[in-house]
Amino acid sequence: METVKLAVKGRSVKGKQVKTLRTAGVIPAVVYGHGVDSRPVEVDYKIFEKVLDQAGESTLVDLVIDGGETVKVLIQDVQRDPLKDTITHVDLRQVRMTEKLDVDIEINFIGEAPAVKESGAILVRSMSVIAARCLPGDLVHAIDVDLTGMKKIGDIIKVKDLAALKGIEFMANPNEVIAVVNEPISEAELKAMEAKPVEDVSAVKVEADEKKAAAAAEEPAEDKKEKKK
């Protein structure tokens, strides 16, 4: 895999003043790691977007700081504005090549399940990432999961069905479901779901109040006196 590089600059702007960086198209970030001092840095927004798209959060990145020092990092956490969905801050985790990492590796579903195409079955993908442990040098960008073997309803792929990868230990439960083929929903079932009345919230509240009153009525007199005190 081609090396992914990202250039950043040391950052002196901190606190509330980082808003000025964001306005200028710059993302505030921090480089941290086991046994290393945290360093505030800043990175061009458009450049980081391209690197994030290429590397995701499970590919090693060569981070070049102030045009000189290069360290290996993972894009660990990308914070976004909840309304605009723009990136507001990034954590870059510096790694040691001799120290194992606990990471979430993206699952890449490939192919099409014949049961879906031929029988109209429903494919349920239960996992999008899988917890793993490995040395940085053994890290892969994604785990491929082939769906072409799912030919009938009830077919299932579990963590234990994944092909072994050199140097990578899957930390998820071996019996955890990654994908399963379920029976299709009939038109009658679909109509029944659409016709199901929405529960009356006010009725639920009245019922809850009635239960509360009934419970209070059954409460021993001594307990009531104690509460009044």
N, C-alpha and C positions, 0 to 999 in steps of 0.2 A: 504493500500500500504506500502511495506517495505521502511523503512527510507533509503534515499540515503546519504552516507557520503563522504566527500572529505577532505583530509588532505593537508594543505598548510603551507608554511614557510614564515616568514617575509622577505621582500626583501630590501636590501640596495643598490643593483646595479640599477642604473637608467640611463636615457639618452641613448646615443649611445652604452654604455657598455652592454646593455641588449642583444646585439648580441651574447655575450659570453655564456649567459644562453641558448639561442636557440640552439647554437652549441652543448651544453652539454645535450640537450634533456629536457630542462626546459622551461616552458612557463611563461613569465612575466604577472602578473595580478594585478588588483586593487579591493579592497573591498570598497564600498561606499554605502550611503543610506541617507534617510531623517533624519537629526538631528544627524548623526554620522560622525566622522572624516574619511576621505579617508585613506586607508592603502595599501601601495604597498606590494604585496605578490608574491610568485612563486610556481609553481606546476609542478610535473612530467608530461611530455607529455603523456605517455602511460596511466597513471592513469586517467588523465583528459579526454582522449578520451573515456574511458570506462564509466565514469560518465556522460559525455555528451550524449552518446548513450542511457544510461539508463534513464536519467532525462529530456533531451531536455532543452527547455527554459521556460517550464511552470510547473515544479515540484520543490517543496522546497528541498533544499539540506542542510544537517547539515555540516557546514564548521568548521573544527577543525584547529585552528591556533596555530602553534608551539607546537602541542601536548597537549595544555591545553584548552583555551577558545573555546567554541562552539557557533556559531551564525547561524541563519537561513538566507539563501541567495537564490536568483534565478540566474541562469546563464543568464545574461542580453544581452551580446554582445560578439560574437566570431569573431575576425578579422582573416582573412586568407591571405596568400600570393597569389596574383592574378595569378601567373604562376605555382607555385608548389601546391597550395591548402592546404598548411600546416598551422596550427594554429600559429599565431604570437602574439596574445594578447587576454586577456579575461577580461571582466567586470563582477564582482560579486556583485549583488545588495542586500545589507542587508535589511531585512524587519522587521517590527513590527507586531506582531500577532494581534494587535488591530486596525491596520490601513489598510484600503482597498487599493487594488492594481489595476492599469489598466494594463492588460496583453493581449497578443495575445496567445490564446490557439489553439493548433494544431487540425485540423479536421481529423478524422480517418474514411475513407469510408469503410464500411463493406458490404459484400454480392455482388451480381451481378445483374444488371438491366436486367430483362427479355426482355425488348424491344431491348436491344443490342444483347442478345443471340439468340432471336427468329426472330427478324425483321432486324437485321443488322444495327440498328440505331446507332447513334453516341452519346456517353455520354460526355458531356462537364462539367468538374469540374471547377467552377468559383472561388472558394475560397479554400485555403489550411490552413488558420488560421482564427480565429474569435476574434474580439476585445471584451473583457469582463472586468467586475469589480467585485471584491469579496475580502473577507478577506483571508489572506494567508492559514488559516486552511481549507477553502472551495475550494481551488484551485484543479483542476483535471488535470491529465496529458494530456488528449485529449477528444474531443467531438466526440462521435460515430454518424455517419450519415448512416442510413440503406438504401441501394439502391434497395432492393428487391421489393419495392412497385412501382418502375418505370416500368410499364408494357406496356406503349404505347408512341408513338411519341408525344411530347408536354408536357409530365409529367415533373414537376418541383418541386424542393425543395428550399424553401426560409428560411431565418433566422427565421421567425415567425413560421415555421413548426417544429422547434427543440423542443424537450421535455424540460420542465423546470427543472433546476437543483438547488438544495437547496443552497441558498446563492450566486448564480452566476447570474449577470445581463449582458445580451448581449448588447453591445454598438453599434453594427452594425445596419444599417437601417433594420427594420423588413421585408421589401420587397426586400432586396438584395438577389440575386440568389446565391445559393450554388452549385446546380447541375441542369442540364436540359438535356432532351433527344431530340436530333435533328434528322431530316430525314437523311438517308444515302446518300452519294454522289454517283450518278450514274456513270457508266463507261464513258458515253458521257461527263458528267460534268468534270470528272477527266481528260479526254483527252483534253478537251477544255482549262483547266487550264494549262496543260503541254505544249500545243501548243501556248499559248498566248505569243507573242513576247516581249522580254525585251525592255523596253523603252530606246530609244537612248538618252543618257545623253547629247551628244553634240548638238542634235537637240533642247533639252530643253533649253540649254544655249543660243543657237542662238535666240530662240523665246523670251527668257527673255531679251536679249540685244536689240532685235527689239522693244519690248514693251517699254523699257527704253528710246530708241532713239525717239520713237513716242511721249512719254510723254514730253520729253525735247523740242521737236519741237512745242508742243502745249503750252508750258510755256510762259506767257507774257514776253515781252521784258524787262519791268522794273524789274521783278524778276531775269532775267538772269544777268542784270547789277549789281544787289545787291549782287549776289553770287560771281561775279568776284572781288568785293571789298574785 
